[in-house]
Structure formats: structure tokens, C-alpha cells
């Protein structure tokens, strides 16, 4: 007994995937949510950063 040969299943033609594009932008131009004090859970200040803000940002190993 000879096994029947089935015709090859026709595969649907897939559209070629677009190649990744090189983006020559400055990635630091855009601000992300964690670039702000609010993104880190800090209080939002409407005024400029005063001396109190800078003192609060001092690392523990610098005393304080």
C-alpha cells in the first residue's frame, strides 16, 4: 500500500516585518514620570527649590 501524498499546505504570505528604525533623538529631551518629585511620591512645590529642599536631599552619610 502506497501512502497518499497530500498536497503541501499553502502558507498564507506574511507581510515582512518592518525593520527597526534608528532614532537619533536626545532621549533626555522627554521627561518621564519618575523625573519629578511627584513621580517619586514627594510633595509638589509651586515655588522654586529653596535651601530647605536642598537640605532635605542630603544623603544620610553626609550627616544631618
C-alpha positions as CSV (number, residue, x, y, z in Angstrom):
1,X,0.0,0.0,0.0
2,X,1.4,3.4,-1.0
3,X,0.6,6.2,1.3
4,X,-1.2,9.1,-0.3
5,X,0.8,12.2,-0.8
6,X,-1.0,15.2,0.4
7,X,-0.5,18.5,-1.4
8,X,1.6,20.9,0.5
9,X,-0.5,23.2,2.6
10,X,-0.4,26.7,1.3
11,X,1.0,29.1,3.8
12,X,-0.5,32.5,3.8
13,X,2.1,35.0,2.7
14,X,3.1,37.0,5.7
15,X,3.9,40.7,5.2
16,X,7.6,41.3,6.0
17,X,8.1,42.8,9.4
18,X,9.3,46.4,9.3
19,X,13.0,46.8,10.2
20,X,13.7,48.6,13.5
21,X,14.4,52.2,12.8
22,X,17.3,54.1,14.3
23,X,16.1,57.1,16.2
24,X,18.7,59.9,16.6
25,X,16.8,62.0,19.1
26,X,18.1,63.1,22.5
27,X,16.4,60.6,24.9
28,X,16.7,63.1,27.7
29,X,14.5,65.7,26.0
30,X,11.4,64.0,27.2
31,X,10.5,64.0,30.9
32,X,9.3,60.7,32.4
33,X,7.0,60.3,35.4
34,X,9.9,59.4,37.7
35,X,11.9,62.5,36.7
36,X,9.7,64.6,39.0
37,X,9.3,64.7,42.8
38,X,5.7,63.8,42.3
39,X,6.7,60.6,40.4
40,X,8.8,59.6,43.4
41,X,5.9,60.4,45.8
42,X,7.4,63.7,47.0
43,X,5.4,66.8,47.6
44,X,4.8,69.1,44.7
45,X,6.3,72.5,45.3
46,X,4.9,75.5,43.4
47,X,7.9,77.7,44.3
48,X,11.5,77.2,43.4
49,X,13.8,74.9,45.2
50,X,14.9,76.7,48.3
51,X,17.6,75.9,50.8
52,X,15.2,73.6,52.7
53,X,14.7,71.5,49.6
54,X,18.5,71.1,49.1
55,X,19.0,70.2,52.8
56,X,16.2,67.6,52.6
57,X,18.1,66.0,49.6
58,X,21.3,65.4,51.5
59,X,22.4,61.8,51.7
60,X,22.4,60.3,55.2
61,X,26.2,59.6,55.1
62,X,26.8,63.4,54.8
63,X,25.4,64.0,58.2
64,X,22.1,65.5,59.1
